[in-house]
């Protein structure tokens, strides 16, 4: 029962934190330096691992699907559509969000938890500087800008990973033209748009959960590690839960 109440309390405080941050939206033009810095940290530095993971996920998806389709004559021509739609609607946004939670979320929680434990957040409040304005809002804006970019990159790289496998694996040996034609025939802009909506929701949720858990850290240095673990695990669970509901709305 206490676990459920704590979970509800974390969600409630995260929602409050979101709206408190939005109250300072008019300060965004004056915080462009911070926003660009977080865009670099959250987007540019996360891109290599997103690209590498997406390449292999697209390849594995093509490998498994091609192995299943080889029993049906001519069915391998649909391989491009399966990889294309899977990367757009599900794997691209979810995998990107997981990697953002693991890399960006953990770093964010650790930083804010350290500031809270060592009373730097209290110092900001004493100087009449809101933590929501200085620490949370720039991160929310940055992740809102970077998640679509990372997700589109993940989708495209995943497509190429599927193409390499479908062309060079012996039991598939699908011509690239056939693969890309299937993507053009079955992947519509709406599918990509649905994936980008998911990515935006997941990215904002990850940043909110991690900022909230970091700012709620109480105790000594040991609590910093607990907060990081709690934030990353909570983010990933919320990603999967929200994935179902967003899919149900956009399908």
NORNOR-V456863 format. One line per field, one symbol per residue. burial: I if it has 9 or more other C-alpha atoms within 8 Angstrom, else O. Layout:
burial->???
This chain:
burial->OOOOOOOOOIIOIIOOIIOIIOOIOOOIOOIOOOIIOIIIIIIIOIIOOIIOOIIIIIIIIIIOIIIOIIOOOOIIIIIIIOIIIIIIIIIIIIIIIIIIIIIIIIOIIIIIIIIIIOOIIOOIIOOOIOIIIIOIIIIIIIIIIIIIIIIIIIIOIIIIIIIIIIIIIOOIIIOIOIIIIIIOOOIOOOIIOIIIOIIIOIIIIIIIIIIIIIIOIOOOOOIIIOIIIIIIOIIIOIIIOIIOOIOOOOO
